[in-house]
Structure formats: C-alpha cells, structure tokens
Amino acid sequence: MAQYGLLIDNEYCTGCHSCEVACKNEHDLPLGQWGIKVLELGPWQLADKKHWEYRFVPVPTSSCDLCEGRVAAGEDPSCVHHCLADAIEFGALEELAAKMGQKGKMCSIFIP
C-alpha cells in the first residue's frame, strides 16, 4: 500500500495563509494551534540595495493527519484544496518524490 504525503513548493507560496485557515476550519482547532503554519522569512535587502526579498514557508505540524476523513471520501486535504497558488500537492510519496526532482530545490515533502 502506498504511503501518502504533501509536496510543498516554497517558491510559489504567496503567504496568503488560506491553508492555515482551511485547516483550522476543517479540524476546528483552538486558538494558537495549527495543522499547518505559514512561516514568514524576511524581508531582507538584496546586494543591489534596491530590492527586498522575503519567503513564505508552509510547515505542517504534528496536528496534521492529512485530512484523513476528506481523503477517505476521495477529496484532497483541505490545505491542498484551498491553496490559491497551487503550492501544495497531495499524493503517493513515490509520485511526489519524482515531482520534487523535476521542480527543483525549493520543495519539501511532508510525511505524517
């Protein structure tokens, strides 16, 4: 049986936090608890002194169960369904690892 996880492409996350909100609503999580949390890095000034850069990194927490109820019903986890940038994908680990190799170095795979 295949093991499943999330592929998170940190290069495309826009920091909208819709994954956080969707997860909190799906699991009715209390204030201060998340199933996925978007970390914000930056801003920092680039060497040209004209531009600034920052990154957003969605990080699943120990509360993430990959929305097992939704997945059992044939749906994607809530964070994947609501990701406005399509930066989070759900699937079998073998498929996600192959995609990660194609996408590049700004990706991570989460296995609960």
C-alpha positions as CSV (number, residue, x, y, z in Angstrom):
1,M,0.0,0.0,0.0
2,A,1.3,3.4,-0.9
3,Q,2.2,6.0,1.7
4,Y,0.9,9.5,1.2
5,G,2.2,12.9,2.0
6,L,2.4,16.6,0.9
7,L,4.7,18.2,-1.6
8,I,5.2,21.9,-0.7
9,D,6.8,24.2,-3.3
10,N,8.1,27.0,-1.2
11,E,9.0,29.1,-4.3
12,Y,5.3,29.5,-5.2
13,C,3.8,30.1,-1.8
14,T,2.4,33.7,-1.7
15,G,1.8,33.8,2.1
16,C,-2.0,34.1,1.8
17,H,-2.5,31.8,4.8
18,S,-5.5,30.1,3.2
19,C,-4.0,26.7,4.0
20,E,-3.9,27.7,7.7
21,V,-7.5,28.9,7.7
22,A,-8.8,25.9,5.8
23,C,-7.1,23.5,8.2
24,K,-8.3,25.3,11.3
25,N,-11.8,25.2,10.0
26,E,-11.7,21.6,8.9
27,H,-10.4,20.4,12.2
28,D,-12.0,23.0,14.5
29,L,-8.6,23.8,16.0
30,P,-8.5,26.1,19.0
31,L,-6.7,29.5,19.0
32,G,-3.0,29.1,18.9
33,Q,-3.0,25.6,17.4
34,W,-2.4,24.8,13.7
35,G,-2.3,21.8,11.5
36,I,-0.2,23.8,9.0
37,K,1.5,27.1,9.8
38,V,3.0,29.5,7.3
39,L,6.3,30.8,8.5
40,E,7.5,34.2,7.2
41,L,11.2,34.8,6.4
42,G,12.4,38.3,5.8
43,P,12.3,40.8,4.4
44,W,16.0,41.2,3.7
45,Q,17.6,43.7,1.4
46,L,19.4,42.3,-1.7
47,A,23.0,43.2,-2.6
48,D,21.9,45.8,-5.2
49,K,20.4,47.8,-2.3
50,K,17.3,48.5,-4.5
51,H,15.2,45.4,-3.9
52,W,13.9,43.4,-1.0
53,E,13.2,39.7,-0.7
54,Y,11.1,37.5,1.5
55,R,9.8,33.9,1.6
56,F,6.8,32.1,3.0
57,V,7.2,28.5,4.1
58,P,4.1,26.4,4.9
59,V,5.0,23.9,7.6
60,P,2.7,21.0,8.6
61,T,2.6,20.4,12.4
62,S,2.2,17.3,14.5
63,S,-1.6,18.0,14.4
64,C,-1.7,17.3,10.6
65,D,-3.4,14.0,9.8
66,L,-3.6,14.8,6.0
67,C,-7.3,15.3,6.5
68,E,-7.9,11.5,6.6
69,G,-11.7,11.9,6.5
70,R,-11.5,14.0,3.4
71,V,-9.0,11.7,1.7
72,A,-11.2,8.6,2.6
73,A,-14.0,10.4,0.8
74,G,-11.8,10.9,-2.3
75,E,-11.1,14.5,-1.7
76,D,-7.8,16.4,-1.3
77,P,-6.7,17.6,2.2
78,S,-8.2,20.9,3.0
79,C,-4.9,22.8,2.7
80,V,-4.3,21.4,-0.8
81,H,-7.9,22.2,-1.9
82,H,-7.7,25.8,-0.7
83,C,-4.1,26.7,-1.7
84,L,-4.5,29.7,-4.0
85,A,-1.0,29.3,-5.5
86,D,-1.2,25.5,-6.1
87,A,2.0,25.3,-4.0
88,I,0.8,22.2,-2.0
89,E,0.2,18.8,-3.6
90,F,-1.1,15.6,-2.1
91,G,-0.2,12.2,-3.4
92,A,1.8,9.0,-3.1
93,L,5.3,9.5,-1.8
94,E,6.9,7.9,-4.9
95,E,5.0,10.3,-7.2
96,L,5.8,13.3,-5.0
97,A,9.5,12.4,-4.9
98,A,9.5,12.3,-8.8
99,K,7.8,15.7,-9.0
100,M,10.2,17.1,-6.4
101,G,13.1,16.1,-8.6
102,Q,11.6,18.0,-11.6
103,K,10.6,21.1,-9.7
104,G,14.0,21.9,-8.0
105,K,15.4,22.8,-4.7
106,M,12.7,24.9,-3.1
107,C,10.4,22.0,-2.4
108,S,9.9,19.8,0.7
109,I,7.9,16.6,1.3
110,F,5.8,16.1,4.5
111,I,5.1,12.7,5.8
112,P,2.8,12.5,8.9
